[in-house]
Amino acid sequence: MKRKSHSSAALPRSSRLHRTSPPEDTSISVQDALSGPGRAVVSRERALYFATGEHVVPSVTQDVEEENESWPGYFATAQQLHDNREAAQAARKQQQEVEQPDNETLNVVWTPQRPARSSVLTADDVVQKLKYLALQSLAEHVEQLPTLKYIDAAARHQVARAVVKLRRLQPEVLPLFIFPGVTEIDIPDCSTIDEDTMLKALTECAAHGLVLTVLRLGLCGRCVSDNVIDELGDALRTVEQLQMQGCYRLSDTGCKMLVRRCAPSLESFEISCNQRITKKSIDSFCELQNLHSLTLSECPQIDDASLESLKSMKKLRKLKLNQMERLSDGFIISLAQNLPDLEEFSIARCSQLTNIAVRGMLESCRGLKVLDVSDLHQITDACLEPVREHSHALRQVSMRCCLRLTDVAFQHIAYGANSYLEVLEMSSVSQATDASMMALLEHCAMSLTTLDISFCRNITEDALGVLADGTQNLRSLVLWGCTQMLYFCDVYLKVTARFLTRHSQDELIVTGHPLLTGLSIRY
């Protein structure tokens, strides 16, 4: 008995009776075969034929476009960007034409009132005080210093900051800042110090009676643990300012020891970048009866329920909850209602918050002086209406990277804060235009001292010139990213040497412009 062939055995019985072979096209050339449908298409057609017995004839008129093969690597990426440059420029130009405002758009014309100056004032050109130069010299030769105990605490903190900036804070240098008799320890970067070195320095100080009033340690995760807090012992009983940034090894046990030893006198407390503390640590903060400043930043495990105890801390005047991504609008509103006397409130980078939280906070806290809502991508102009309605006396406002804000938001801020506004940070608010600058000129001309408009590329040079000439106390202007040439409404929006050399503020320090990288502009 002959065995059935493999192909016929695979077919159903009904299809064996009326079996038809797929039509053969012997006229297909090798080139057509190579440029034909892909492997997936052929496999699908074959599967359809064996299932139904029908053959799909490809359309002759349908052209199969050959996909360009994408290779990974820096050169391929650069080549792709180069090939798409003209198309991207055309798309941007088309988008600008679509977004072109009507004829009623504010058109600011600036006529410089003074001749061009021969050089532009930058931060590097400011003549430093003799004390600053002397302390800078100490920092540069810190390895050769026998002691720093004979200079005051503020000067010693300045030397520590300079040493950290020069990357010279090594374990052998630490005794210059932690020694017997010291009352203030301020080290902004402890990343090069290990726990044993820190324990040794603190033990030597404790043997002579360590009494601290200020303890600030930055990037201290490597050198600060629960054991270090235990070693400090009674030295914390008189501390008034306690700051521990990046203390990722500190647990609930260490926090409780800190609180119970600092409770009588602690006024300012900051802890950040910690993923180990829980609701127990937050609840223990309620024992700090004199605390008026609290900062909890970058603790992603903390949620609304963990912070409920903060509502009972009625003496708080400054509260920072930065990058707490699990906080909700309802909790922020409830917290603001229980703490109406807050003067500084920061909820920067709390990505879940919306207009509801910001508006509720402004409605409840009428005495706010410092507001930070940076990187809240969901908020719009409507949430800042209470500033205009209640005339908040805001001195400092930070709204960096709030991408949905427009000129209306800054008009609310300028009108409400009026002559109180001193510092405004609006970096990367791409929809801000000349109207924002004119609102600041109209309402905040006498008070504004610092303005950051980095990457606000719809603000013209003329508007900046009018603002600089009209604000008598403006001392700092930040212009990072404002130099890209944009053609918009028949105007080139580029900050050039015309503004830098001909504005009327001789003491204005402009930062971020490429013409101010150490080269003098001369004509």
C-alpha positions as CSV (number, residue, x, y, z in Angstrom):
1,M,0.0,0.0,0.0
2,K,1.4,3.3,-1.0
3,R,1.9,5.9,1.6
4,K,0.1,9.2,1.0
5,S,2.3,12.1,0.3
6,H,2.9,14.6,3.1
7,S,1.2,17.5,1.3
8,S,-2.0,15.5,0.6
9,A,-2.2,14.2,4.2
10,A,-2.1,17.8,5.5
11,L,-5.2,18.8,3.5
12,P,-8.7,18.3,4.7
13,R,-10.7,15.5,2.9
14,S,-13.1,18.0,1.3
15,S,-10.2,19.8,-0.3
16,R,-8.5,16.7,-1.6
17,L,-11.4,16.0,-4.0
18,H,-11.2,19.4,-5.6
19,R,-7.5,20.1,-5.2
20,T,-6.1,22.8,-7.3
21,S,-2.5,23.9,-7.4
22,P,-1.6,27.5,-7.1
23,P,-1.2,29.2,-10.5
24,E,2.4,29.4,-11.6
25,D,3.8,32.5,-13.2
26,T,6.9,31.5,-15.1
27,S,7.4,34.9,-16.5
28,I,8.6,36.5,-13.2
29,S,12.1,37.7,-13.5
30,V,14.8,37.4,-10.8
31,Q,14.7,41.2,-10.2
32,D,10.9,41.1,-9.7
33,A,11.2,38.2,-7.3
34,L,13.8,40.0,-5.2
35,S,11.6,43.2,-5.0
36,G,8.4,41.3,-4.4
37,P,6.4,41.1,-1.2
38,G,8.1,40.3,2.1
39,R,8.4,37.0,3.8
40,A,5.5,37.7,6.1
41,V,3.2,38.5,3.2
42,V,4.1,35.3,1.4
43,S,3.6,33.2,4.5
44,R,0.2,34.7,5.1
45,E,-0.9,34.0,1.5
46,R,0.3,30.4,1.7
47,A,-1.6,29.9,5.0
48,L,-4.8,31.3,3.4
49,Y,-4.4,29.0,0.4
50,F,-4.0,25.9,2.5
51,A,-6.9,26.8,4.8
52,T,-9.5,27.7,2.1
53,G,-8.0,26.6,-1.2
54,E,-8.2,30.1,-2.6
55,H,-5.2,32.0,-4.0
56,V,-4.7,35.7,-3.5
57,V,-3.5,37.4,-6.7
58,P,-1.3,40.4,-5.8
59,S,-2.4,43.7,-7.4
60,V,-0.2,44.7,-10.3
61,T,-0.7,48.4,-9.7
62,Q,0.2,48.4,-6.0
63,D,3.8,49.5,-5.5
64,V,5.6,48.1,-2.6
65,E,7.9,50.7,-1.2
66,E,11.2,49.5,0.0
67,E,11.8,50.5,3.6
68,N,15.1,52.1,4.4
69,E,17.1,49.9,6.7
70,S,17.9,51.7,10.0
71,W,21.3,51.1,11.5
72,P,22.1,52.0,15.1
73,G,24.9,54.3,16.0
74,Y,26.0,57.9,16.2
75,F,26.8,58.3,12.5
76,A,23.4,56.9,11.5
77,T,21.6,59.2,13.8
78,A,23.6,62.2,12.6
79,Q,22.9,61.3,9.0
80,Q,19.2,60.9,9.7
81,L,19.0,64.3,11.3
82,H,20.9,65.9,8.4
83,D,18.6,64.3,5.9
84,N,15.5,65.5,7.7
85,R,16.7,69.0,8.4
86,E,14.9,70.7,5.6
87,A,11.7,68.9,6.3
88,A,11.9,69.9,10.0
89,Q,12.5,73.5,9.1
90,A,9.6,73.6,6.7
91,A,7.4,72.0,9.4
92,R,8.4,74.6,12.0
93,K,7.8,77.4,9.5
94,Q,4.4,76.1,8.7
95,Q,3.5,75.7,12.4
96,Q,4.6,79.3,13.0
97,E,2.4,80.6,10.2
98,V,-0.5,78.7,11.6
99,E,0.1,80.1,15.1
100,Q,0.7,83.6,13.8
101,P,-1.4,86.0,15.9
102,D,-3.7,88.6,14.5
103,N,-2.9,92.2,13.8
104,E,-3.9,93.2,17.4
105,T,-0.9,91.5,18.8
106,L,1.3,93.7,21.0
107,N,4.1,95.2,18.9
108,V,6.9,96.6,21.1
109,V,9.5,99.0,19.6
110,W,12.5,99.8,21.7
111,T,14.6,102.9,21.0
112,P,17.9,102.8,22.9
113,Q,18.6,105.9,24.9
114,R,22.3,105.6,25.3
115,P,25.3,104.8,23.0
116,A,26.8,101.4,22.9
117,R,29.1,100.5,25.9
118,S,32.5,99.2,25.2
119,S,32.1,96.1,27.4
120,V,29.2,94.2,29.1
121,L,29.1,93.5,32.8
122,T,29.1,89.8,33.7
123,A,29.3,88.0,37.0
124,D,33.0,87.4,36.5
125,D,33.7,91.1,36.0
126,V,32.3,92.1,39.4
127,V,35.1,93.2,41.8
128,Q,35.1,90.9,44.7
129,K,35.6,92.0,48.3
130,L,39.0,91.5,49.9
131,K,37.4,89.1,52.4
132,Y,36.1,86.9,49.7
133,L,39.5,86.7,47.9
134,A,41.2,85.9,51.2
135,L,38.8,83.0,52.0
136,Q,39.2,81.8,48.4
137,S,42.9,81.6,48.9
138,L,42.4,79.6,52.1
139,A,40.3,77.1,50.1
140,E,42.9,76.7,47.4
141,H,45.6,75.9,50.0
142,V,43.4,74.0,52.5
143,E,45.8,71.0,52.8
144,Q,48.4,73.3,54.3
145,L,46.2,74.9,56.9
146,P,46.8,73.9,60.6
147,T,43.3,75.0,61.8
148,L,40.3,77.1,60.9
149,K,39.0,77.6,64.5
150,Y,40.1,81.2,64.6
151,I,37.7,82.5,61.9
152,D,34.0,83.0,62.4
153,A,31.4,80.4,61.5
154,A,30.2,82.3,58.4
155,A,33.7,82.6,57.0
156,R,34.3,78.9,57.7
157,H,31.1,77.9,55.9
158,Q,32.3,80.0,52.9
159,V,35.7,78.2,52.9
160,A,33.9,74.8,53.0
161,R,31.8,75.7,50.0
162,A,34.9,76.8,48.1
163,V,36.7,73.6,49.0
164,V,33.8,71.5,47.9
165,K,33.6,73.4,44.6
166,L,37.4,72.7,44.1
167,R,36.8,69.0,44.9
168,R,39.4,69.1,47.7
169,L,37.2,67.9,50.6
170,Q,39.1,64.7,51.5
171,P,39.0,62.8,54.8
172,E,42.3,64.4,56.0
173,V,40.7,67.9,55.6
174,L,37.5,67.1,57.5
175,P,39.0,68.0,61.0
176,L,39.4,71.6,59.8
177,F,35.6,71.9,59.9
178,I,34.7,69.4,62.7
179,F,36.9,70.1,65.7
180,P,36.4,70.4,69.5
181,G,34.5,73.5,70.4
182,V,32.8,73.9,67.0
183,T,29.1,75.0,67.2
184,E,28.2,75.1,63.5
185,I,28.9,72.5,60.9
186,D,28.1,73.3,57.3
187,I,29.5,71.0,54.6
188,P,27.5,71.2,51.3
189,D,29.0,68.0,49.9
190,C,30.0,65.0,52.0
191,S,30.2,62.4,49.2
192,T,33.9,61.9,49.6
193,I,33.6,61.2,53.4
194,D,32.9,57.7,54.7
195,E,31.1,56.8,57.9
196,D,34.3,55.8,59.8
197,T,35.9,59.2,59.2
198,M,32.7,61.0,60.2
199,L,32.4,58.9,63.4
200,K,36.0,59.5,64.3
201,A,35.7,63.3,64.0
202,L,32.4,63.4,66.0
203,T,33.9,61.1,68.7
204,E,36.8,63.4,69.2
205,C,34.5,66.4,69.5
206,A,32.1,64.7,71.8
207,A,35.0,63.9,74.2
208,H,35.5,67.6,74.7
209,G,31.8,68.4,75.0
210,L,30.2,69.0,71.5
211,V,27.4,71.5,71.5
212,L,25.9,72.3,68.1
213,T,23.5,75.0,66.9
214,V,23.7,74.4,63.2
215,L,24.2,71.1,61.4
216,R,24.0,71.1,57.6
217,L,25.3,68.1,55.6
218,G,24.8,67.8,51.9
219,L,25.0,64.6,49.9
220,C,25.6,62.8,53.2
221,G,24.2,59.3,52.3
222,R,27.7,57.7,52.5
223,C,28.7,59.1,55.9
224,V,25.3,59.4,57.8
225,S,23.5,56.5,59.2
226,D,21.6,55.7,62.4
227,N,24.9,55.0,64.1
228,V,26.2,58.5,63.4
229,I,23.0,60.0,64.8
230,D,23.4,57.9,67.9
231,E,27.1,59.0,68.2
232,L,26.0,62.7,68.1
233,G,24.1,62.1,71.4
234,D,23.4,65.2,73.5
235,A,25.2,67.5,71.0
236,L,21.9,67.9,69.2
237,R,20.0,69.2,72.2
238,T,20.8,72.8,71.3
239,V,20.7,72.5,67.5
240,E,18.4,75.0,65.8
241,Q,19.0,74.2,62.1
242,L,19.3,70.6,60.9
243,Q,19.7,69.8,57.2
244,M,20.5,66.4,55.8
245,Q,20.4,66.2,52.0
246,G,20.7,62.8,50.3
247,C,20.7,60.8,53.6
248,Y,19.4,57.6,51.9
249,R,20.7,55.3,54.8
250,L,18.7,57.0,57.5
251,S,15.7,55.0,58.8
252,D,12.8,55.6,61.0
253,T,15.0,54.7,64.0
254,G,17.4,57.5,63.2
255,C,14.7,60.0,62.5
256,K,13.1,59.3,65.9
257,M,16.5,59.8,67.6
258,L,17.0,63.1,65.8
259,V,13.6,64.4,66.8
260,R,13.7,63.4,70.4
261,R,17.1,64.9,70.9
262,C,16.4,68.1,69.0
263,A,12.8,68.6,70.1
264,P,13.3,71.6,72.5
265,S,15.1,73.9,70.1
266,L,14.9,72.8,66.5
267,E,13.4,75.5,64.2
268,S,14.4,74.3,60.7
269,F,14.5,70.7,59.5
270,E,15.3,69.3,56.1
271,I,15.6,65.7,54.9
272,S,15.7,64.7,51.2
273,C,16.4,61.7,48.9
274,N,15.4,59.1,51.4
275,Q,13.4,56.0,50.5
276,R,13.4,54.3,53.9
277,I,11.5,56.6,56.1
278,T,7.8,55.9,56.6
279,K,4.7,57.4,58.3
280,K,6.3,56.7,61.7
281,S,9.0,59.3,61.0
282,I,6.6,61.9,59.8
283,D,4.4,61.4,62.9
284,S,7.4,61.9,65.1
285,F,7.9,65.4,63.6
286,C,4.8,66.5,65.5
287,E,6.9,66.5,68.6
288,L,8.9,69.5,67.2
289,Q,6.8,72.2,68.8
290,N,9.0,75.1,67.7
291,L,9.5,74.0,64.1
292,H,8.7,76.7,61.6
293,S,10.5,75.3,58.5
294,L,10.2,71.8,57.1
295,T,11.5,70.4,53.9
296,L,10.7,66.8,52.6
297,S,12.0,66.3,49.1
298,E,12.4,63.4,46.8
299,C,10.9,60.7,49.1
300,P,8.8,58.8,46.5
301,Q,7.4,56.3,49.0
302,I,5.5,59.1,50.9
303,D,1.8,59.4,50.1
304,D,-1.1,61.4,51.4
305,A,-1.7,59.2,54.4
306,S,1.9,59.5,55.5
307,L,1.7,63.3,55.7
308,E,-1.6,63.5,57.6
309,S,0.2,64.5,60.8
310,L,1.6,67.7,59.2
311,K,-1.9,69.2,59.5
312,S,-1.4,69.6,63.3
313,M,1.9,71.6,63.0
314,K,0.3,75.1,63.2
315,K,3.6,76.9,63.7
316,L,4.9,76.0,60.2
317,R,5.7,79.0,58.0
318,K,7.8,77.3,55.4
319,L,6.9,74.0,53.8
320,K,8.6,72.3,50.8
321,L,7.3,69.0,49.4
322,N,9.3,68.8,46.2
323,Q,9.1,65.8,43.9
324,M,6.6,63.9,46.0
325,E,4.9,62.1,43.1
326,R,2.2,60.4,45.1
327,L,0.5,63.5,46.5
328,S,-3.0,64.3,45.3
329,D,-4.9,67.5,44.8
330,G,-7.3,66.8,47.7
331,F,-4.5,66.4,50.2
332,I,-2.8,69.7,49.2
333,I,-6.1,71.5,49.6
334,S,-6.7,70.0,53.0
335,L,-3.2,70.7,54.1
336,A,-3.4,74.4,53.0
337,Q,-6.7,74.8,54.9
338,N,-5.2,73.5,58.1
339,L,-2.0,75.6,57.7
340,P,-3.4,79.0,56.5
341,D,-0.4,80.9,57.9
342,L,2.2,79.4,55.5
343,E,4.4,82.1,54.0
344,E,6.5,79.8,51.7
345,F,5.0,76.8,49.9
346,S,6.8,74.6,47.3
347,I,5.3,71.7,45.5
348,A,7.7,71.6,42.6
349,R,7.9,68.5,40.5
350,C,4.8,66.9,42.1
351,S,3.7,65.5,38.8
352,Q,0.2,64.4,39.8
353,L,-1.0,67.9,40.9
354,T,-3.3,70.0,38.8
355,N,-5.1,73.4,38.8
356,I,-7.2,72.2,41.7
357,A,-4.3,71.9,44.1
358,V,-2.6,75.2,43.2
359,R,-5.9,77.2,43.2
360,G,-6.9,75.7,46.6
361,M,-3.5,76.5,48.1
362,L,-3.8,80.2,46.9
363,E,-7.3,80.5,48.2
364,S,-6.4,79.2,51.7
365,C,-2.9,80.7,52.3
366,R,-3.5,84.4,51.8
367,G,-0.1,85.4,53.3
368,L,2.1,83.5,50.8
369,K,5.4,85.3,50.0
370,V,7.3,82.6,48.1
371,L,5.6,80.2,45.7
372,D,7.2,77.4,43.7
373,V,5.1,75.4,41.2
374,S,7.9,74.5,38.8
375,D,7.5,71.4,36.6
376,L,3.8,71.1,37.1
377,H,2.9,70.3,33.5
378,Q,-0.8,70.0,34.1
379,I,-1.5,73.5,35.5
380,T,-2.9,76.3,33.3
381,D,-3.5,80.1,33.6
382,A,-6.8,79.6,35.6
383,C,-5.1,78.3,38.7
384,L,-3.3,81.7,39.2
385,E,-6.5,83.8,39.2
386,P,-6.6,84.0,43.0
387,V,-3.3,85.9,43.0
388,R,-5.1,88.7,41.1
389,E,-8.3,88.4,43.1
390,H,-6.7,88.4,46.6
391,S,-3.5,90.5,45.8
392,H,-1.0,88.0,47.3
393,A,2.2,89.8,48.4
394,L,4.4,87.4,46.5
395,R,8.1,88.3,46.6
396,Q,9.4,85.3,44.8
397,V,7.6,83.1,42.2
398,S,9.1,80.1,40.3
399,M,7.2,78.6,37.4
400,R,9.9,76.9,35.5
401,C,8.8,74.3,32.8
402,C,5.1,75.0,33.3
403,L,4.5,74.3,29.6
404,R,0.8,75.2,29.5
405,L,1.1,78.6,31.0
406,T,0.7,81.7,28.8
407,D,0.9,85.5,29.1
408,V,-2.4,85.5,31.1
409,A,-0.7,83.7,34.0
410,F,2.1,86.3,34.3
411,Q,-0.4,89.1,34.0
412,H,-2.2,87.6,37.1
413,I,1.1,87.4,38.9
414,A,2.2,90.9,38.0
415,Y,-1.2,92.5,38.8
416,G,-1.6,90.6,42.1
417,A,1.9,90.8,43.5
418,N,2.3,94.3,42.2
419,S,5.2,96.2,43.9
420,Y,6.2,93.2,46.1
421,L,7.5,90.9,43.3
422,E,11.3,90.7,43.4
423,V,12.2,87.4,41.8
424,L,10.4,85.7,38.9
425,E,11.7,82.5,37.3
426,M,9.8,81.6,34.1
427,S,12.4,79.4,32.4
428,S,11.1,77.2,29.5
429,V,7.6,78.7,29.5
430,S,7.5,78.7,25.7
431,Q,4.2,80.5,25.3
432,A,5.3,83.7,27.1
433,T,5.6,86.7,24.8
434,D,6.2,90.4,25.0
435,A,2.8,90.9,26.8
436,S,4.3,89.2,29.9
437,M,7.2,91.7,29.9
438,M,4.9,94.7,29.5
439,A,2.8,93.4,32.5
440,L,5.9,93.2,34.6
441,L,7.0,96.7,33.5
442,E,3.6,98.2,34.3
443,H,3.1,96.6,37.8
444,C,6.5,95.5,39.1
445,A,9.0,98.1,37.7
446,M,10.1,99.3,41.1
447,S,10.5,95.9,42.9
448,L,11.8,93.4,40.3
449,T,15.5,92.5,40.8
450,T,15.9,89.1,39.2
451,L,14.3,87.7,36.1
452,D,14.9,84.3,34.4
453,I,13.5,84.0,30.9
454,S,15.7,81.2,29.7
455,F,14.3,79.3,26.6
456,C,11.4,81.8,26.3
457,R,12.0,82.3,22.6
458,N,8.9,84.3,21.8
459,I,10.1,87.3,23.8
460,T,11.7,89.9,21.5
461,E,14.8,92.0,22.0
462,D,12.7,95.2,21.9
463,A,10.6,94.0,24.8
464,L,13.7,93.2,26.9
465,G,15.1,96.6,26.1
466,V,12.0,98.4,27.2
467,L,11.8,96.3,30.4
468,A,15.5,96.8,31.3
469,D,15.2,100.6,30.8
470,G,12.1,100.8,32.9
471,T,13.0,98.6,35.9
472,Q,15.4,100.6,38.1
473,N,16.4,97.8,40.5
474,L,16.8,94.9,38.0
475,R,20.2,93.4,38.7
476,S,20.1,89.9,37.2
477,L,18.8,88.8,33.9
478,V,19.2,85.1,32.8
479,L,19.0,84.4,29.1
480,W,20.1,80.8,28.6
481,G,18.7,79.4,25.3
482,C,17.4,82.8,24.1
483,T,19.8,83.2,21.2
484,Q,18.3,80.8,18.6
485,M,17.2,82.7,15.5
486,L,13.4,82.5,15.0
487,Y,11.5,84.2,12.2
488,F,8.1,85.0,13.6
489,C,5.6,87.6,12.2
490,D,8.2,89.3,10.1
491,V,10.4,89.8,13.1
492,Y,13.7,88.1,14.1
493,L,13.4,87.1,17.8
494,K,17.1,87.1,18.7
495,V,18.8,88.8,21.6
496,T,21.8,90.5,20.0
497,A,24.6,92.8,21.0
498,R,22.2,95.7,20.5
499,F,20.4,94.9,23.7
500,L,23.5,93.8,25.6
501,T,25.4,97.0,24.9
502,R,22.7,99.7,24.8
503,H,20.3,99.0,27.7
504,S,20.4,101.7,30.4
505,Q,21.2,99.5,33.5
506,D,24.9,99.7,34.0
507,E,24.7,97.3,37.0
508,L,22.6,94.7,35.3
509,I,24.4,91.3,35.1
510,V,23.2,89.3,32.1
511,T,23.9,85.5,32.3
512,G,23.7,82.8,29.6
513,H,24.3,84.7,26.4
514,P,27.1,83.3,24.2
515,L,28.6,86.7,23.6
516,L,29.3,86.9,27.4
517,T,31.7,84.0,27.6
518,G,34.6,86.1,28.6
519,L,34.9,88.1,25.4
520,S,34.3,91.9,25.4
521,I,32.0,93.4,22.8
522,R,33.7,96.4,21.2
523,Y,32.5,98.6,18.3
